[in-house]
C-alpha cells in the first residue's frame, strides 16, 4: 500500500556560497508534533508575521569523531527551551515540490511528496499476487545505544539554531522542526579560537595558535598605542588558529610546549608576519602527511594572514 502525505524525497539543502568556515552546519529534523501539540497552532499566521513557536525541550548534539547523537534536554533553569522561527513553504506545480527560503544564513529547502502539489492524492495500491523479491540493502549499519537520562553539566547549546517549516493546509504534510548544529572543525580550517573551540571536541584535533599567543601579547605591549593588560589578554584569547591533528601539533609545531622559549617569543613578536610563515612552515610537513595538498596549505596560510589583518595584528 502506498501511504499518502509523506515526504519521500531527500530534503535538498542549498547553502549560500558566502557561507564561511565558521558557519558550516548539519541538521536533523523531526515532526513538530513529536515535541508539542500542534492542533491549536496557526502556523500560517505565525509564519506570515515572522513569528516563532516555543519548544519546551532543547535539542542538542554530541559529536565523537565521525559519530553524532541527538539529545533531548529537559529544562533545568540553566539549559532552557527555545523559540523556533516559523518559515512557510510554498508549492510549485511545475517543480512538483514545496520550497522554502530560510535566512541566517541564507539557504533553501525543497520537499518532494508522493503527490505533486495541486494534484489528487494517489489511491491505495493492491498488493501483488505473486511474491516480489526485494533487493537486500547493505548500507549503513545502525548501532543501538542505551536510552536513558544523564546529566549534562557541560552541555553547550549556544550553537543550536532551530526553525519550523509549515506547509500549506491542503498539502497533508506535517510541520517539521529542523535543528541546525555546527559541524566539527576540519583539517586545515582556520578561524578565531573562540569561534572554533566550541566545534572542536573529542576529535583528536588541536587548535594551533599561529602566531603563538605569547608572541602576540609581547608584540601588543610594544606598540605605540597603549593597551591595558586585560585588553591584550582578550585579543590573545581570541587570536587566530588552524585546526591540525594533535599528533602534528605535538610533533612539528615550533611553539608547542617548551619549544616556545622566551627567546622564541621575543623573536616572533618583532615581526608577526614572519612569525606566521615560520610557525606555519614548521607544521607544513605534518599537514601534507595527513592529506592536505600544497594548494590547500597555501590557502590556509593566506587565510591566517587575512585574519591577522582583521585583528589589527598585521598592516
ZIGICOR-V674051 format. One record per backbone hydrogen bond with DSSP energy under -1.0 kcal/mol. CO is the residue of the C=O (numbers start at 1). NH is the residue of the N-H. E is the energy in kcal/mol with one decimal. If there is no record, write none. Layout:
# ZIGICOR-V674051
co = [CO CO]
nh = [NH NH]
e = [E E]
This chain:
# ZIGICOR-V674051
co = [6 14 16 20 21 24 26 28 30 31 32 32 38 41 42 43 44 46 47 51 53 55 58 60 62 64 67 69 71 73 79 82 84 85 87 90 92 92 97 98 99 100 102 106 107 108 109 110 111 112 116 152 157 161 163 164 165 166 168 175 176 177 178 179 180 181 186 189 191 192 192 193 196 199 204 206 208 212 213 214 215 216 217 228 229 230 231 232 233 234 236 239 240 241 242 243 244 245 246 247 248 256 257 259 261 262 263 264 265 271 272 273 274 275 276 277 278 280 283 284 285 286 287 288 293 294 295 296 297 298 299 300 301 302 303 304 305 306 307 308 309]
nh = [114 108 19 23 24 183 181 179 177 34 35 36 41 43 46 47 48 51 50 86 84 82 73 71 69 67 64 62 60 58 76 55 53 164 166 99 96 97 92 111 90 109 107 16 102 14 100 12 98 9 119 155 160 180 178 87 176 89 171 32 165 30 163 28 161 26 189 243 241 195 196 197 199 185 246 244 242 216 217 218 219 220 221 232 233 234 235 236 237 238 239 193 210 191 208 188 206 249 250 251 252 259 260 261 265 266 267 268 269 275 276 277 278 279 280 281 282 284 287 288 289 290 292 291 297 298 299 300 301 302 303 304 305 306 307 308 309 310 311 313 312]
e = [-1.1 -1.2 -1.7 -1.7 -1.5 -1.0 -2.9 -2.7 -3.0 -1.9 -1.9 -2.1 -1.3 -1.1 -2.3 -3.0 -1.6 -2.9 -1.3 -2.7 -2.8 -1.7 -3.5 -3.4 -1.7 -1.7 -2.9 -2.0 -2.3 -2.2 -2.0 -3.3 -2.3 -2.9 -2.6 -2.5 -1.1 -1.5 -2.2 -3.3 -2.8 -2.4 -2.0 -1.4 -2.9 -1.8 -1.8 -1.5 -2.8 -1.4 -1.8 -1.3 -1.4 -2.4 -2.8 -3.1 -2.1 -3.1 -2.1 -2.3 -2.5 -2.1 -2.5 -1.7 -2.0 -2.9 -2.3 -2.6 -3.0 -1.5 -1.9 -2.6 -1.6 -1.1 -2.0 -2.7 -1.7 -2.0 -2.7 -2.2 -2.3 -2.5 -1.6 -2.3 -2.5 -1.9 -1.8 -2.4 -2.6 -1.2 -1.6 -2.7 -1.3 -1.7 -2.6 -2.9 -3.6 -2.2 -2.5 -2.4 -2.8 -2.2 -1.4 -2.1 -2.6 -2.2 -2.3 -2.7 -2.1 -2.1 -2.3 -1.7 -2.9 -3.1 -2.5 -2.8 -1.5 -1.2 -2.0 -2.3 -2.1 -1.6 -2.1 -1.5 -2.4 -2.3 -1.9 -2.1 -2.2 -2.2 -2.3 -2.0 -1.5 -2.2 -2.5 -2.1 -1.9 -2.0 -1.7 -2.9 -1.3]
